[in-house]
Amino acid sequence: MRTFMLHPRLEADTVFVTDWALSRVLAMNDARYPWLILVPRRANAVEIHDLEHAERGVLMEEIARAGAALKSLTAAAKINIGALGNLVPQLHVHVVARNPGDAAWPGPVWGHGAAIAYAPTADFLRRVKAALGEGG
Amino acid sequence: MRTFMLHPRLEADTVFVTDWALSRVLAMNDARYPWLILVPRRANAVEIHDLEHAERGVLMEEIARAGAALKSLTAAAKINIGALGNLVPQLHVHVVARNPGDAAWPGPVWGHGAAIAYAPTADFLRRVKAALGEGG
């Protein structure tokens, strides 16, 4: 059993938010969309069906919690959920707040243009950490 | 409480496979990728967090079951899971078998070019119905 280590690409592209029961919660460093990534802290997980039954239940609740929080924080029109992993095999789930007129609307955000990094003082990062870190 | 009705866009783009405990199981009529869509039979669900806790647990197991079945049927390199709904608000979850060299690899399948309809005799549709309909 290997120890969980975050994939270097996820490490480079995100900001740490908090650890929940199963998942590390990251914010994608892309100011175009409010965008969280949940990474189950299981060393060998690639597909959702690689997790154990109980872990899948926890992951689903963490997805719902992240989606509801993003919707509440941003008043987004739609939450997009995705677990792709074509480039980064480590199991990770995107939770993205979408609105008509955003950079990729109505298409998916993945692979759409270059990220725009947040300023270090970005209000979204402060608010999302406060909202999601509470009661971790 | 309205009765569950499949969104006309999903009706037009897919082939019925089976009904599981929560979800209607559809096959996307696009021969470029082995592609299932799970639609929870709940009339007003738009976001995953609109479902009740127990329903989310069932949906997660149905996602895992569909993903494992597609992987087994097709020996795909990666399963992609997505719940977007930017164009079709009715909650639905895509489960897509992906391989290097497929039409959209490594990008997402959504919004990528036009679907290529299956021939009525398509082997994939026959096999997926047999695999997923059993023990429905």
Chai-1 contact restraints between the chains, C-beta under 6 A:
chainA,res_idxA,chainB,res_idxB,connection_type,confidence,min_distance_angstrom,max_distance_angstrom,comment,restraint_id
A,E47,B,I79,contact,1.0,0.0,6.0,A-B,restraint_1
A,I48,B,A64,contact,1.0,0.0,6.0,A-B,restraint_2
A,I48,B,G67,contact,1.0,0.0,6.0,A-B,restraint_3
A,H49,B,A64,contact,1.0,0.0,6.0,A-B,restraint_4
A,H49,B,G67,contact,1.0,0.0,6.0,A-B,restraint_5
A,H49,B,A68,contact,1.0,0.0,6.0,A-B,restraint_6
A,R56,B,M60,contact,1.0,0.0,6.0,A-B,restraint_7
A,R56,B,A64,contact,1.0,0.0,6.0,A-B,restraint_8
A,G57,B,G57,contact,1.0,0.0,6.0,A-B,restraint_9
A,M60,B,R56,contact,1.0,0.0,6.0,A-B,restraint_10
A,M60,B,M60,contact,1.0,0.0,6.0,A-B,restraint_11
A,A64,B,I48,contact,1.0,0.0,6.0,A-B,restraint_12
A,A64,B,H49,contact,1.0,0.0,6.0,A-B,restraint_13
A,A64,B,R56,contact,1.0,0.0,6.0,A-B,restraint_14
A,G67,B,I48,contact,1.0,0.0,6.0,A-B,restraint_15
A,G67,B,H49,contact,1.0,0.0,6.0,A-B,restraint_16
A,A68,B,H49,contact,1.0,0.0,6.0,A-B,restraint_17
A,K78,B,G85,contact,1.0,0.0,6.0,A-B,restraint_18
A,K78,B,N86,contact,1.0,0.0,6.0,A-B,restraint_19
A,I79,B,E47,contact,1.0,0.0,6.0,A-B,restraint_20
A,N80,B,L84,contact,1.0,0.0,6.0,A-B,restraint_21
A,I81,B,A83,contact,1.0,0.0,6.0,A-B,restraint_22
A,G82,B,G82,contact,1.0,0.0,6.0,A-B,restraint_23
A,A83,B,I81,contact,1.0,0.0,6.0,A-B,restraint_24
A,L84,B,N80,contact,1.0,0.0,6.0,A-B,restraint_25
A,G85,B,K78,contact,1.0,0.0,6.0,A-B,restraint_26
A,N86,B,K78,contact,1.0,0.0,6.0,A-B,restraint_27
A,N86,B,R98,contact,1.0,0.0,6.0,A-B,restraint_28
A,N86,B,P106,contact,1.0,0.0,6.0,A-B,restraint_29
A,L87,B,P106,contact,1.0,0.0,6.0,A-B,restraint_30
A,R98,B,N86,contact,1.0,0.0,6.0,A-B,restraint_31
A,P106,B,N86,contact,1.0,0.0,6.0,A-B,restraint_32
A,P106,B,L87,contact,1.0,0.0,6.0,A-B,restraint_33
A,G107,B,G111,contact,1.0,0.0,6.0,A-B,restraint_34
A,P108,B,P108,contact,1.0,0.0,6.0,A-B,restraint_35
A,P108,B,W110,contact,1.0,0.0,6.0,A-B,restraint_36
A,W110,B,P108,contact,1.0,0.0,6.0,A-B,restraint_37
A,G111,B,G107,contact,1.0,0.0,6.0,A-B,restraint_38
